Amino acid sequence: MSALAWTDVAAALPDDDTLVLLATDDREVWPGYRDGDIWRSTDAMPVSERVTHWMHLPPAPIAGAAA
């Protein structure tokens, strides 16, 4: 399994409408996506905090696979 890594928004951005994990200045983490220049939470509301980093979601578990 590959390690999950945060990406600084100054270095790269995810494709628009791609669900990712967001990290903000206040160290909160939740799922969201980019809509042009706007970060949005999963309910489509704009994220009010400054997003500093993002990470692709991990893959779903494989049924029957050992943890």
PDB file of N, H, CA, C and O in Angstrom:
ATOM      1  N   MET A   1       0.851  -1.189   0.000  1.00  0.00           N
ATOM      2  CA  MET A   1       0.000   0.000   0.000  1.00  0.00           C
ATOM      3  C   MET A   1       0.888   1.241   0.000  1.00  0.00           C
ATOM      4  O   MET A   1       1.871   1.306   0.738  1.00  0.00           O
ATOM      5  N   SER A   2       0.546   2.205  -0.813  1.00  0.00           N
ATOM      6  H   SER A   2      -0.253   2.152  -1.413  1.00  0.00           H
ATOM      7  CA  SER A   2       1.328   3.431  -0.866  1.00  0.00           C
ATOM      8  C   SER A   2       0.887   4.385   0.242  1.00  0.00           C
ATOM      9  O   SER A   2      -0.266   4.366   0.673  1.00  0.00           O
ATOM     10  N   ALA A   3       1.818   5.213   0.693  1.00  0.00           N
ATOM     11  H   ALA A   3       2.754   5.228   0.343  1.00  0.00           H
ATOM     12  CA  ALA A   3       1.524   6.178   1.739  1.00  0.00           C
ATOM     13  C   ALA A   3       0.669   7.314   1.172  1.00  0.00           C
ATOM     14  O   ALA A   3       0.820   7.717   0.019  1.00  0.00           O
ATOM     15  N   LEU A   4      -0.213   7.804   2.003  1.00  0.00           N
ATOM     16  H   LEU A   4      -0.336   7.476   2.939  1.00  0.00           H
ATOM     17  CA  LEU A   4      -1.022   8.945   1.612  1.00  0.00           C
ATOM     18  C   LEU A   4      -0.217  10.206   1.900  1.00  0.00           C
ATOM     19  O   LEU A   4       0.470  10.288   2.918  1.00  0.00           O
ATOM     20  N   ALA A   5      -0.299  11.179   1.015  1.00  0.00           N
ATOM     21  H   ALA A   5      -0.857  11.112   0.188  1.00  0.00           H
ATOM     22  CA  ALA A   5       0.510  12.383   1.179  1.00  0.00           C
ATOM     23  C   ALA A   5      -0.327  13.627   0.913  1.00  0.00           C
ATOM     24  O   ALA A   5      -1.115  13.674  -0.032  1.00  0.00           O
ATOM     25  N   TRP A   6      -0.142  14.623   1.755  1.00  0.00           N
ATOM     26  H   TRP A   6       0.499  14.585   2.522  1.00  0.00           H
ATOM     27  CA  TRP A   6      -0.792  15.913   1.557  1.00  0.00           C
ATOM     28  C   TRP A   6      -0.055  16.703   0.485  1.00  0.00           C
ATOM     29  O   TRP A   6       1.171  16.643   0.394  1.00  0.00           O
ATOM     30  N   THR A   7      -0.802  17.441  -0.323  1.00  0.00           N
ATOM     31  H   THR A   7      -1.798  17.490  -0.249  1.00  0.00           H
ATOM     32  CA  THR A   7      -0.230  18.313  -1.350  1.00  0.00           C
ATOM     33  C   THR A   7      -0.524  19.757  -0.974  1.00  0.00           C
ATOM     34  O   THR A   7      -1.673  20.114  -0.713  1.00  0.00           O
ATOM     35  N   ASP A   8       0.505  20.580  -0.947  1.00  0.00           N
ATOM     36  H   ASP A   8       1.439  20.290  -1.159  1.00  0.00           H
ATOM     37  CA  ASP A   8       0.343  22.003  -0.668  1.00  0.00           C
ATOM     38  C   ASP A   8      -0.373  22.647  -1.861  1.00  0.00           C
ATOM     39  O   ASP A   8      -0.014  22.385  -3.009  1.00  0.00           O
ATOM     40  N   VAL A   9      -1.375  23.480  -1.601  1.00  0.00           N
ATOM     41  H   VAL A   9      -1.667  23.692  -0.668  1.00  0.00           H
ATOM     42  CA  VAL A   9      -2.117  24.100  -2.706  1.00  0.00           C
ATOM     43  C   VAL A   9      -1.235  25.028  -3.535  1.00  0.00           C
ATOM     44  O   VAL A   9      -1.557  25.321  -4.686  1.00  0.00           O
ATOM     45  N   ALA A  10      -0.126  25.495  -2.962  1.00  0.00           N
ATOM     46  H   ALA A  10       0.136  25.257  -2.027  1.00  0.00           H
ATOM     47  CA  ALA A  10       0.800  26.338  -3.728  1.00  0.00           C
ATOM     48  C   ALA A  10       1.574  25.510  -4.748  1.00  0.00           C
ATOM     49  O   ALA A  10       2.074  26.050  -5.735  1.00  0.00           O
ATOM     50  N   ALA A  11       1.674  24.191  -4.513  1.00  0.00           N
ATOM     51  H   ALA A  11       1.268  23.753  -3.711  1.00  0.00           H
ATOM     52  CA  ALA A  11       2.433  23.320  -5.409  1.00  0.00           C
ATOM     53  C   ALA A  11       1.579  22.733  -6.521  1.00  0.00           C
ATOM     54  O   ALA A  11       2.045  22.605  -7.653  1.00  0.00           O
ATOM     55  N   ALA A  12       0.326  22.370  -6.215  1.00  0.00           N
ATOM     56  H   ALA A  12      -0.052  22.475  -5.295  1.00  0.00           H
ATOM     57  CA  ALA A  12      -0.554  21.741  -7.207  1.00  0.00           C
ATOM     58  C   ALA A  12      -1.984  21.762  -6.686  1.00  0.00           C
ATOM     59  O   ALA A  12      -2.222  21.855  -5.482  1.00  0.00           O
ATOM     60  N   LEU A  13      -2.920  21.675  -7.606  1.00  0.00           N
ATOM     61  H   LEU A  13      -2.726  21.599  -8.584  1.00  0.00           H
ATOM     62  CA  LEU A  13      -4.340  21.628  -7.266  1.00  0.00           C
ATOM     63  C   LEU A  13      -4.977  20.403  -7.909  1.00  0.00           C
ATOM     64  O   LEU A  13      -4.539  19.956  -8.969  1.00  0.00           O
ATOM     65  N   PRO A  14      -6.012  19.858  -7.267  1.00  0.00           N
ATOM     66  CA  PRO A  14      -6.701  18.726  -7.891  1.00  0.00           C
ATOM     67  C   PRO A  14      -7.542  19.214  -9.066  1.00  0.00           C
ATOM     68  O   PRO A  14      -7.833  20.405  -9.175  1.00  0.00           O
ATOM     69  N   ASP A  15      -7.925  18.304  -9.932  1.00  0.00           N
ATOM     70  H   ASP A  15      -7.689  17.336  -9.844  1.00  0.00           H
ATOM     71  CA  ASP A  15      -8.843  18.652 -11.009  1.00  0.00           C
ATOM     72  C   ASP A  15     -10.163  19.126 -10.407  1.00  0.00           C
ATOM     73  O   ASP A  15     -10.560  18.663  -9.338  1.00  0.00           O
ATOM     74  N   ASP A  16     -10.841  20.044 -11.088  1.00  0.00           N
ATOM     75  H   ASP A  16     -10.518  20.420 -11.957  1.00  0.00           H
ATOM     76  CA  ASP A  16     -12.155  20.502 -10.633  1.00  0.00           C
ATOM     77  C   ASP A  16     -13.099  19.319 -10.467  1.00  0.00           C
ATOM     78  O   ASP A  16     -13.037  18.345 -11.218  1.00  0.00           O
ATOM     79  N   ASP A  17     -13.971  19.421  -9.474  1.00  0.00           N
ATOM     80  H   ASP A  17     -14.021  20.212  -8.864  1.00  0.00           H
ATOM     81  CA  ASP A  17     -15.021  18.436  -9.194  1.00  0.00           C
ATOM     82  C   ASP A  17     -14.488  17.070  -8.770  1.00  0.00           C
ATOM     83  O   ASP A  17     -15.233  16.090  -8.792  1.00  0.00           O
ATOM     84  N   THR A  18     -13.208  16.984  -8.382  1.00  0.00           N
ATOM     85  H   THR A  18     -12.603  17.780  -8.364  1.00  0.00           H
ATOM     86  CA  THR A  18     -12.644  15.741  -7.861  1.00  0.00           C
ATOM     87  C   THR A  18     -12.729  15.780  -6.352  1.00  0.00           C
ATOM     88  O   THR A  18     -12.174  16.685  -5.730  1.00  0.00           O
ATOM     89  N   LEU A  19     -13.410  14.821  -5.744  1.00  0.00           N
ATOM     90  H   LEU A  19     -13.862  14.085  -6.249  1.00  0.00           H
ATOM     91  CA  LEU A  19     -13.559  14.775  -4.299  1.00  0.00           C
ATOM     92  C   LEU A  19     -12.217  14.417  -3.658  1.00  0.00           C
ATOM     93  O   LEU A  19     -11.609  13.401  -3.995  1.00  0.00           O
ATOM     94  N   VAL A  20     -11.764  15.264  -2.732  1.00  0.00           N
ATOM     95  H   VAL A  20     -12.258  16.090  -2.458  1.00  0.00           H
ATOM     96  CA  VAL A  20     -10.490  15.083  -2.033  1.00  0.00           C
ATOM     97  C   VAL A  20     -10.690  15.431  -0.559  1.00  0.00           C
ATOM     98  O   VAL A  20     -11.753  15.916  -0.171  1.00  0.00           O
ATOM     99  N   LEU A  21      -9.678  15.187   0.253  1.00  0.00           N
ATOM    100  H   LEU A  21      -8.815  14.793  -0.062  1.00  0.00           H
ATOM    101  CA  LEU A  21      -9.673  15.673   1.624  1.00  0.00           C
ATOM    102  C   LEU A  21      -9.028  17.046   1.632  1.00  0.00           C
ATOM    103  O   LEU A  21      -8.015  17.265   0.966  1.00  0.00           O
ATOM    104  N   LEU A  22      -9.610  17.975   2.384  1.00  0.00           N
ATOM    105  H   LEU A  22     -10.432  17.798   2.925  1.00  0.00           H
ATOM    106  CA  LEU A  22      -9.095  19.335   2.495  1.00  0.00           C
ATOM    107  C   LEU A  22      -8.542  19.553   3.891  1.00  0.00           C
ATOM    108  O   LEU A  22      -9.116  19.059   4.861  1.00  0.00           O
ATOM    109  N   ALA A  23      -7.446  20.280   4.016  1.00  0.00           N
ATOM    110  H   ALA A  23      -6.979  20.681   3.228  1.00  0.00           H
ATOM    111  CA  ALA A  23      -6.912  20.702   5.306  1.00  0.00           C
ATOM    112  C   ALA A  23      -6.862  22.226   5.291  1.00  0.00           C
ATOM    113  O   ALA A  23      -6.486  22.832   4.288  1.00  0.00           O
ATOM    114  N   THR A  24      -7.241  22.837   6.405  1.00  0.00           N
ATOM    115  H   THR A  24      -7.546  22.344   7.219  1.00  0.00           H
ATOM    116  CA  THR A  24      -7.318  24.300   6.475  1.00  0.00           C
ATOM    117  C   THR A  24      -6.332  24.860   7.493  1.00  0.00           C
ATOM    118  O   THR A  24      -5.690  24.122   8.239  1.00  0.00           O
ATOM    119  N   ASP A  25      -6.231  26.190   7.501  1.00  0.00           N
ATOM    120  H   ASP A  25      -6.753  26.791   6.894  1.00  0.00           H
ATOM    121  CA  ASP A  25      -5.374  26.893   8.463  1.00  0.00           C
ATOM    122  C   ASP A  25      -5.650  26.490   9.901  1.00  0.00           C
ATOM    123  O   ASP A  25      -4.727  26.413  10.712  1.00  0.00           O
ATOM    124  N   ASP A  26      -6.910  26.233  10.223  1.00  0.00           N
ATOM    125  H   ASP A  26      -7.659  26.296   9.564  1.00  0.00           H
ATOM    126  CA  ASP A  26      -7.250  25.883  11.610  1.00  0.00           C
ATOM    127  C   ASP A  26      -7.125  24.384  11.879  1.00  0.00           C
ATOM    128  O   ASP A  26      -7.637  23.890  12.883  1.00  0.00           O
ATOM    129  N   ARG A  27      -6.448  23.661  10.991  1.00  0.00           N
ATOM    130  H   ARG A  27      -6.032  24.062  10.175  1.00  0.00           H
ATOM    131  CA  ARG A  27      -6.108  22.241  11.132  1.00  0.00           C
ATOM    132  C   ARG A  27      -7.328  21.326  11.126  1.00  0.00           C
ATOM    133  O   ARG A  27      -7.280  20.227  11.678  1.00  0.00           O
ATOM    134  N   GLU A  28      -8.405  21.764  10.515  1.00  0.00           N
ATOM    135  H   GLU A  28      -8.444  22.657  10.066  1.00  0.00           H
ATOM    136  CA  GLU A  28      -9.562  20.897  10.312  1.00  0.00           C
ATOM    137  C   GLU A  28      -9.396  20.160   8.992  1.00  0.00           C
ATOM    138  O   GLU A  28      -8.764  20.663   8.063  1.00  0.00           O
ATOM    139  N   VAL A  29      -9.972  18.962   8.919  1.00  0.00           N
ATOM    140  H   VAL A  29     -10.485  18.554   9.673  1.00  0.00           H
ATOM    141  CA  VAL A  29      -9.899  18.138   7.717  1.00  0.00           C
ATOM    142  C   VAL A  29     -11.290  17.630   7.394  1.00  0.00           C
ATOM    143  O   VAL A  29     -11.992  17.124   8.270  1.00  0.00           O
ATOM    144  N   TRP A  30     -11.696  17.765   6.128  1.00  0.00           N
ATOM    145  H   TRP A  30     -11.126  18.176   5.416  1.00  0.00           H
ATOM    146  CA  TRP A  30     -12.972  17.208   5.682  1.00  0.00           C
ATOM    147  C   TRP A  30     -12.963  17.041   4.176  1.00  0.00           C
ATOM    148  O   TRP A  30     -12.107  17.605   3.495  1.00  0.00           O
ATOM    149  N   PRO A  31     -13.915  16.265   3.642  1.00  0.00           N
ATOM    150  CA  PRO A  31     -13.968  16.092   2.184  1.00  0.00           C
ATOM    151  C   PRO A  31     -14.512  17.340   1.499  1.00  0.00           C
ATOM    152  O   PRO A  31     -15.345  18.062   2.047  1.00  0.00           O
ATOM    153  N   GLY A  32     -14.024  17.570   0.297  1.00  0.00           N
ATOM    154  H   GLY A  32     -13.348  16.984  -0.149  1.00  0.00           H
ATOM    155  CA  GLY A  32     -14.497  18.698  -0.487  1.00  0.00           C
ATOM    156  C   GLY A  32     -13.943  18.617  -1.902  1.00  0.00           C
ATOM    157  O   GLY A  32     -13.334  17.621  -2.290  1.00  0.00           O
ATOM    158  N   TYR A  33     -14.163  19.680  -2.663  1.00  0.00           N
ATOM    159  H   TYR A  33     -14.658  20.490  -2.348  1.00  0.00           H
ATOM    160  CA  TYR A  33     -13.711  19.709  -4.055  1.00  0.00           C
ATOM    161  C   TYR A  33     -13.542  21.147  -4.513  1.00  0.00           C
ATOM    162  O   TYR A  33     -14.036  22.079  -3.878  1.00  0.00           O
ATOM    163  N   ARG A  34     -12.830  21.314  -5.636  1.00  0.00           N
ATOM    164  H   ARG A  34     -12.429  20.557  -6.151  1.00  0.00           H
ATOM    165  CA  ARG A  34     -12.659  22.638  -6.241  1.00  0.00           C
ATOM    166  C   ARG A  34     -13.693  22.828  -7.325  1.00  0.00           C
ATOM    167  O   ARG A  34     -13.998  21.910  -8.086  1.00  0.00           O
ATOM    168  N   ASP A  35     -14.226  24.030  -7.382  1.00  0.00           N
ATOM    169  H   ASP A  35     -13.978  24.776  -6.764  1.00  0.00           H
ATOM    170  CA  ASP A  35     -15.194  24.429  -8.400  1.00  0.00           C
ATOM    171  C   ASP A  35     -14.656  25.727  -8.993  1.00  0.00           C
ATOM    172  O   ASP A  35     -15.033  26.820  -8.571  1.00  0.00           O
ATOM    173  N   GLY A  36     -13.769  25.589  -9.979  1.00  0.00           N
ATOM    174  H   GLY A  36     -13.463  24.701 -10.322  1.00  0.00           H
ATOM    175  CA  GLY A  36     -13.088  26.774 -10.498  1.00  0.00           C
ATOM    176  C   GLY A  36     -12.103  27.270  -9.454  1.00  0.00           C
ATOM    177  O   GLY A  36     -11.186  26.541  -9.077  1.00  0.00           O
ATOM    178  N   ASP A  37     -12.277  28.500  -8.981  1.00  0.00           N
ATOM    179  H   ASP A  37     -13.022  29.093  -9.288  1.00  0.00           H
ATOM    180  CA  ASP A  37     -11.393  29.065  -7.965  1.00  0.00           C
ATOM    181  C   ASP A  37     -11.946  28.905  -6.555  1.00  0.00           C
ATOM    182  O   ASP A  37     -11.361  29.428  -5.607  1.00  0.00           O
ATOM    183  N   ILE A  38     -13.054  28.199  -6.395  1.00  0.00           N
ATOM    184  H   ILE A  38     -13.530  27.774  -7.165  1.00  0.00           H
ATOM    185  CA  ILE A  38     -13.714  28.087  -5.094  1.00  0.00           C
ATOM    186  C   ILE A  38     -13.603  26.659  -4.567  1.00  0.00           C
ATOM    187  O   ILE A  38     -13.893  25.699  -5.281  1.00  0.00           O
ATOM    188  N   TRP A  39     -13.181  26.531  -3.309  1.00  0.00           N
ATOM    189  H   TRP A  39     -12.946  27.311  -2.729  1.00  0.00           H
ATOM    190  CA  TRP A  39     -13.223  25.237  -2.627  1.00  0.00           C
ATOM    191  C   TRP A  39     -14.619  25.081  -2.050  1.00  0.00           C
ATOM    192  O   TRP A  39     -15.165  26.024  -1.478  1.00  0.00           O
ATOM    193  N   ARG A  40     -15.205  23.886  -2.196  1.00  0.00           N
ATOM    194  H   ARG A  40     -14.762  23.120  -2.660  1.00  0.00           H
ATOM    195  CA  ARG A  40     -16.542  23.625  -1.677  1.00  0.00           C
ATOM    196  C   ARG A  40     -16.544  22.366  -0.832  1.00  0.00           C
ATOM    197  O   ARG A  40     -15.785  21.431  -1.089  1.00  0.00           O
ATOM    198  N   SER A  41     -17.407  22.347   0.184  1.00  0.00           N
ATOM    199  H   SER A  41     -18.023  23.106   0.393  1.00  0.00           H
ATOM    200  CA  SER A  41     -17.610  21.133   0.964  1.00  0.00           C
ATOM    201  C   SER A  41     -18.569  20.231   0.197  1.00  0.00           C
ATOM    202  O   SER A  41     -19.091  20.629  -0.844  1.00  0.00           O
ATOM    203  N   THR A  42     -18.802  19.042   0.689  1.00  0.00           N
ATOM    204  H   THR A  42     -18.377  18.718   1.535  1.00  0.00           H
ATOM    205  CA  THR A  42     -19.622  18.076  -0.053  1.00  0.00           C
ATOM    206  C   THR A  42     -21.070  18.509  -0.204  1.00  0.00           C
ATOM    207  O   THR A  42     -21.782  17.981  -1.058  1.00  0.00           O
ATOM    208  N   ASP A  43     -21.528  19.476   0.622  1.00  0.00           N
ATOM    209  H   ASP A  43     -20.949  19.905   1.315  1.00  0.00           H
ATOM    210  CA  ASP A  43     -22.895  19.987   0.462  1.00  0.00           C
ATOM    211  C   ASP A  43     -22.947  21.171  -0.505  1.00  0.00           C
ATOM    212  O   ASP A  43     -23.964  21.858  -0.600  1.00  0.00           O
ATOM    213  N   ALA A  44     -21.846  21.403  -1.220  1.00  0.00           N
ATOM    214  H   ALA A  44     -21.020  20.845  -1.143  1.00  0.00           H
ATOM    215  CA  ALA A  44     -21.697  22.446  -2.250  1.00  0.00           C
ATOM    216  C   ALA A  44     -21.551  23.858  -1.681  1.00  0.00           C
ATOM    217  O   ALA A  44     -21.488  24.823  -2.443  1.00  0.00           O
ATOM    218  N   MET A  45     -21.496  23.991  -0.362  1.00  0.00           N
ATOM    219  H   MET A  45     -21.547  23.207   0.256  1.00  0.00           H
ATOM    220  CA  MET A  45     -21.286  25.310   0.242  1.00  0.00           C
ATOM    221  C   MET A  45     -19.804  25.679   0.139  1.00  0.00           C
ATOM    222  O   MET A  45     -18.943  24.810   0.277  1.00  0.00           O
ATOM    223  N   PRO A  46     -19.498  26.956  -0.101  1.00  0.00           N
ATOM    224  CA  PRO A  46     -18.093  27.371  -0.146  1.00  0.00           C
ATOM    225  C   PRO A  46     -17.413  27.154   1.206  1.00  0.00           C
ATOM    226  O   PRO A  46     -18.024  27.342   2.258  1.00  0.00           O
ATOM    227  N   VAL A  47     -16.149  26.760   1.163  1.00  0.00           N
ATOM    228  H   VAL A  47     -15.653  26.607   0.309  1.00  0.00           H
ATOM    229  CA  VAL A  47     -15.359  26.593   2.378  1.00  0.00           C
ATOM    230  C   VAL A  47     -14.909  27.987   2.812  1.00  0.00           C
ATOM    231  O   VAL A  47     -14.280  28.710   2.039  1.00  0.00           O
ATOM    232  N   SER A  48     -15.231  28.358   4.043  1.00  0.00           N
ATOM    233  H   SER A  48     -15.742  27.771   4.671  1.00  0.00           H
ATOM    234  CA  SER A  48     -14.918  29.714   4.497  1.00  0.00           C
ATOM    235  C   SER A  48     -13.481  29.852   5.000  1.00  0.00           C
ATOM    236  O   SER A  48     -12.931  30.953   4.973  1.00  0.00           O
ATOM    237  N   GLU A  49     -12.865  28.768   5.456  1.00  0.00           N
ATOM    238  H   GLU A  49     -13.312  27.873   5.478  1.00  0.00           H
ATOM    239  CA  GLU A  49     -11.490  28.815   5.914  1.00  0.00           C
ATOM    240  C   GLU A  49     -10.544  28.707   4.719  1.00  0.00           C
ATOM    241  O   GLU A  49     -10.940  28.267   3.640  1.00  0.00           O
ATOM    242  N   ARG A  50      -9.297  29.111   4.924  1.00  0.00           N
ATOM    243  H   ARG A  50      -8.976  29.469   5.801  1.00  0.00           H
ATOM    244  CA  ARG A  50      -8.298  29.016   3.852  1.00  0.00           C
ATOM    245  C   ARG A  50      -7.802  27.579   3.763  1.00  0.00           C
ATOM    246  O   ARG A  50      -7.269  27.037   4.732  1.00  0.00           O
ATOM    247  N   VAL A  51      -7.979  26.963   2.594  1.00  0.00           N
ATOM    248  H   VAL A  51      -8.412  27.403   1.807  1.00  0.00           H
ATOM    249  CA  VAL A  51      -7.486  25.605   2.352  1.00  0.00           C
ATOM    250  C   VAL A  51      -5.987  25.693   2.082  1.00  0.00           C
ATOM    251  O   VAL A  51      -5.545  26.443   1.212  1.00  0.00           O
ATOM    252  N   THR A  52      -5.205  24.913   2.846  1.00  0.00           N
ATOM    253  H   THR A  52      -5.564  24.304   3.553  1.00  0.00           H
ATOM    254  CA  THR A  52      -3.752  24.950   2.704  1.00  0.00           C
ATOM    255  C   THR A  52      -3.208  23.717   1.996  1.00  0.00           C
ATOM    256  O   THR A  52      -2.196  23.792   1.299  1.00  0.00           O
ATOM    257  N   HIS A  53      -3.888  22.568   2.177  1.00  0.00           N
ATOM    258  H   HIS A  53      -4.710  22.507   2.743  1.00  0.00           H
ATOM    259  CA  HIS A  53      -3.422  21.308   1.615  1.00  0.00           C
ATOM    260  C   HIS A  53      -4.617  20.467   1.195  1.00  0.00           C
ATOM    261  O   HIS A  53      -5.739  20.684   1.653  1.00  0.00           O
ATOM    262  N   TRP A  54      -4.360  19.501   0.316  1.00  0.00           N
ATOM    263  H   TRP A  54      -3.449  19.324  -0.056  1.00  0.00           H
ATOM    264  CA  TRP A  54      -5.386  18.550  -0.102  1.00  0.00           C
ATOM    265  C   TRP A  54      -4.741  17.193  -0.316  1.00  0.00           C
ATOM    266  O   TRP A  54      -3.527  17.087  -0.489  1.00  0.00           O
ATOM    267  N   MET A  55      -5.575  16.150  -0.301  1.00  0.00           N
ATOM    268  H   MET A  55      -6.561  16.236  -0.161  1.00  0.00           H
ATOM    269  CA  MET A  55      -5.091  14.787  -0.480  1.00  0.00           C
ATOM    270  C   MET A  55      -6.174  13.965  -1.180  1.00  0.00           C
ATOM    271  O   MET A  55      -7.358  14.095  -0.869  1.00  0.00           O
ATOM    272  N   HIS A  56      -5.760  13.117  -2.128  1.00  0.00           N
ATOM    273  H   HIS A  56      -4.798  13.012  -2.381  1.00  0.00           H
ATOM    274  CA  HIS A  56      -6.716  12.203  -2.740  1.00  0.00           C
ATOM    275  C   HIS A  56      -7.276  11.282  -1.667  1.00  0.00           C
ATOM    276  O   HIS A  56      -6.584  10.967  -0.699  1.00  0.00           O
ATOM    277  N   LEU A  57      -8.516  10.847  -1.827  1.00  0.00           N
ATOM    278  H   LEU A  57      -9.079  11.103  -2.613  1.00  0.00           H
ATOM    279  CA  LEU A  57      -9.120   9.904  -0.894  1.00  0.00           C
ATOM    280  C   LEU A  57      -8.437   8.553  -1.017  1.00  0.00           C
ATOM    281  O   LEU A  57      -8.006   8.176  -2.107  1.00  0.00           O
ATOM    282  N   PRO A  58      -8.331   7.819   0.087  1.00  0.00           N
ATOM    283  CA  PRO A  58      -7.728   6.490  -0.012  1.00  0.00           C
ATOM    284  C   PRO A  58      -8.673   5.551  -0.757  1.00  0.00           C
ATOM    285  O   PRO A  58      -9.877   5.800  -0.825  1.00  0.00           O
ATOM    286  N   PRO A  59      -8.130   4.478  -1.311  1.00  0.00           N
ATOM    287  CA  PRO A  59      -8.992   3.518  -2.012  1.00  0.00           C
ATOM    288  C   PRO A  59      -9.888   2.789  -1.018  1.00  0.00           C
ATOM    289  O   PRO A  59      -9.551   2.672   0.160  1.00  0.00           O
ATOM    290  N   ALA A  60     -11.004   2.311  -1.485  1.00  0.00           N
ATOM    291  H   ALA A  60     -11.278   2.406  -2.442  1.00  0.00           H
ATOM    292  CA  ALA A  60     -11.923   1.532  -0.650  1.00  0.00           C
ATOM    293  C   ALA A  60     -11.285   0.195  -0.305  1.00  0.00           C
ATOM    294  O   ALA A  60     -10.446  -0.303  -1.055  1.00  0.00           O
ATOM    295  N   PRO A  61     -11.675  -0.392   0.823  1.00  0.00           N
ATOM    296  CA  PRO A  61     -11.105  -1.695   1.175  1.00  0.00           C
ATOM    297  C   PRO A  61     -11.567  -2.770   0.199  1.00  0.00           C
ATOM    298  O   PRO A  61     -12.631  -2.667  -0.410  1.00  0.00           O
ATOM    299  N   ILE A  62     -10.752  -3.790   0.067  1.00  0.00           N
ATOM    300  H   ILE A  62      -9.887  -3.874   0.562  1.00  0.00           H
ATOM    301  CA  ILE A  62     -11.082  -4.924  -0.797  1.00  0.00           C
ATOM    302  C   ILE A  62     -11.696  -5.996   0.082  1.00  0.00           C
ATOM    303  O   ILE A  62     -11.093  -6.414   1.071  1.00  0.00           O
ATOM    304  N   ALA A  63     -12.890  -6.443  -0.274  1.00  0.00           N
ATOM    305  H   ALA A  63     -13.379  -6.104  -1.077  1.00  0.00           H
ATOM    306  CA  ALA A  63     -13.589  -7.452   0.527  1.00  0.00           C
ATOM    307  C   ALA A  63     -12.719  -8.689   0.687  1.00  0.00           C
ATOM    308  O   ALA A  63     -12.164  -9.205  -0.284  1.00  0.00           O
ATOM    309  N   GLY A  64     -12.609  -9.159   1.929  1.00  0.00           N
ATOM    310  H   GLY A  64     -13.060  -8.740   2.717  1.00  0.00           H
ATOM    311  CA  GLY A  64     -11.859 -10.371   2.197  1.00  0.00           C
ATOM    312  C   GLY A  64     -10.365 -10.172   2.347  1.00  0.00           C
ATOM    313  O   GLY A  64      -9.655 -11.120   2.683  1.00  0.00           O
ATOM    314  N   ALA A  65      -9.865  -8.969   2.109  1.00  0.00           N
ATOM    315  H   ALA A  65     -10.441  -8.199   1.836  1.00  0.00           H
ATOM    316  CA  ALA A  65      -8.425  -8.717   2.233  1.00  0.00           C
ATOM    317  C   ALA A  65      -8.068  -8.496   3.695  1.00  0.00           C
ATOM    318  O   ALA A  65      -8.847  -7.910   4.446  1.00  0.00           O
ATOM    319  N   ALA A  66      -6.913  -8.957   4.093  1.00  0.00           N
ATOM    320  H   ALA A  66      -6.280  -9.433   3.482  1.00  0.00           H
ATOM    321  CA  ALA A  66      -6.427  -8.747   5.456  1.00  0.00           C
ATOM    322  C   ALA A  66      -6.057  -7.286   5.638  1.00  0.00           C
ATOM    323  O   ALA A  66      -5.569  -6.638   4.712  1.00  0.00           O
ATOM    324  N   ALA A  67      -6.292  -6.777   6.827  1.00  0.00           N
ATOM    325  H   ALA A  67      -6.688  -7.303   7.579  1.00  0.00           H
ATOM    326  CA  ALA A  67      -5.987  -5.362   7.115  1.00  0.00           C
ATOM    327  C   ALA A  67      -4.513  -5.149   7.336  1.00  0.00           C
ATOM    328  O   ALA A  67      -4.082  -4.024   7.588  1.00  0.00           O
TER     329      ALA A  67
END
